[in-house]
Amino acid sequence: MGDQRSNGHTVLRLTAHLVWSTKYRYSVLQGDIPIRCHSLLIQICESEDVLILKGVVSKDHIHMHIEYRPSLSLSYLVKKLKGRCSRKLQQEFPNLKQKY
């Protein structure tokens, strides 16, 4: 029961396996970019009270196994993860704009 979340009258454990790839599967997540991407994803998940159970940033895709609360829509979370991460990476690494 220690790995389950509880509130009020419920005990729950909602998990999801998220996988998304870069546009056209370009291998752009190389060098310092995956390190920054990893830290951005951790920051976003901490702000939304989401636990990352496992996660990998590969050269052309990202895997995340997460645990989230029921009041948080999964589509909203994915939109936030992809949108913020992409925007911040393109601001910090201008060479990404050449590909996209």
NUMITOR-19123 format. One record per residue (C-alpha): chain; residue number from 1; z, y, x; residue in three letters. Coordinates in steps of 0.02 Angstrom, whole numbers, always signed. Layout:
% residues N
(A NUM (Z Y X) ALA)
...
% end
This chain:
% residues 100
(A 1 (+0 +0 +0) MET)
(A 2 (+11 +113 +152) GLY)
(A 3 (-177 +136 +165) ASP)
(A 4 (-199 +190 -17) GLN)
(A 5 (-185 +366 -84) ARG)
(A 6 (-77 +402 -234) SER)
(A 7 (-45 +548 -346) ASN)
(A 8 (+38 +571 -515) GLY)
(A 9 (-3 +411 -606) HIS)
(A 10 (-138 +333 -498) THR)
(A 11 (-158 +232 -341) VAL)
(A 12 (-333 +233 -269) LEU)
(A 13 (-444 +202 -121) ARG)
(A 14 (-620 +272 -141) LEU)
(A 15 (-734 +239 +7) THR)
(A 16 (-917 +270 +40) ALA)
(A 17 (-1038 +229 +179) HIS)
(A 18 (-1151 +379 +212) LEU)
(A 19 (-1308 +368 +316) VAL)
(A 20 (-1432 +508 +340) TRP)
(A 21 (-1572 +535 +462) SER)
(A 22 (-1654 +684 +543) THR)
(A 23 (-1813 +751 +469) LYS)
(A 24 (-1960 +639 +516) TYR)
(A 25 (-1835 +534 +616) ARG)
(A 26 (-1856 +651 +765) TYR)
(A 27 (-1738 +606 +908) SER)
(A 28 (-1657 +777 +918) VAL)
(A 29 (-1474 +725 +923) LEU)
(A 30 (-1466 +714 +1112) GLN)
(A 31 (-1372 +804 +1251) GLY)
(A 32 (-1232 +918 +1188) ASP)
(A 33 (-1294 +915 +1008) ILE)
(A 34 (-1209 +751 +954) PRO)
(A 35 (-1042 +808 +1026) ILE)
(A 36 (-1049 +971 +928) ARG)
(A 37 (-1112 +880 +772) CYS)
(A 38 (-965 +759 +784) HIS)
(A 39 (-839 +901 +796) SER)
(A 40 (-920 +994 +650) LEU)
(A 41 (-912 +839 +540) LEU)
(A 42 (-728 +815 +582) ILE)
(A 43 (-690 +997 +540) GLN)
(A 44 (-780 +987 +372) ILE)
(A 45 (-693 +823 +326) CYS)
(A 46 (-522 +893 +372) GLU)
(A 47 (-550 +1046 +264) SER)
(A 48 (-601 +938 +115) GLU)
(A 49 (-458 +810 +137) ASP)
(A 50 (-579 +670 +181) VAL)
(A 51 (-533 +531 +302) LEU)
(A 52 (-666 +468 +421) ILE)
(A 53 (-638 +281 +441) LEU)
(A 54 (-786 +257 +559) LYS)
(A 55 (-928 +367 +616) GLY)
(A 56 (-1073 +364 +737) VAL)
(A 57 (-1196 +502 +785) VAL)
(A 58 (-1353 +417 +851) SER)
(A 59 (-1508 +503 +919) LYS)
(A 60 (-1598 +508 +750) ASP)
(A 61 (-1468 +467 +617) HIS)
(A 62 (-1283 +479 +572) ILE)
(A 63 (-1170 +343 +499) HIS)
(A 64 (-1004 +385 +418) MET)
(A 65 (-881 +274 +325) HIS)
(A 66 (-764 +391 +232) ILE)
(A 67 (-620 +388 +110) GLU)
(A 68 (-615 +532 -14) TYR)
(A 69 (-512 +590 -163) ARG)
(A 70 (-576 +565 -341) PRO)
(A 71 (-578 +750 -382) SER)
(A 72 (-713 +774 -249) LEU)
(A 73 (-891 +735 -299) SER)
(A 74 (-982 +629 -171) LEU)
(A 75 (-1144 +726 -194) SER)
(A 76 (-1050 +890 -162) TYR)
(A 77 (-973 +817 -4) LEU)
(A 78 (-1141 +756 +64) VAL)
(A 79 (-1220 +925 +25) LYS)
(A 80 (-1079 +1012 +119) LYS)
(A 81 (-1086 +894 +269) LEU)
(A 82 (-1274 +903 +291) LYS)
(A 83 (-1294 +1087 +251) GLY)
(A 84 (-1155 +1159 +358) ARG)
(A 85 (-1188 +1044 +503) CYS)
(A 86 (-1375 +1081 +504) SER)
(A 87 (-1352 +1268 +488) ARG)
(A 88 (-1222 +1278 +627) LYS)
(A 89 (-1322 +1167 +744) LEU)
(A 90 (-1480 +1270 +720) GLN)
(A 91 (-1382 +1430 +754) GLN)
(A 92 (-1301 +1362 +912) GLU)
(A 93 (-1452 +1267 +980) PHE)
(A 94 (-1610 +1374 +959) PRO)
(A 95 (-1722 +1236 +1029) ASN)
(A 96 (-1696 +1141 +864) LEU)
(A 97 (-1794 +1278 +774) LYS)
(A 98 (-1950 +1228 +872) GLN)
(A 99 (-1949 +1058 +786) LYS)
(A 100 (-1903 +1120 +613) TYR)
% end
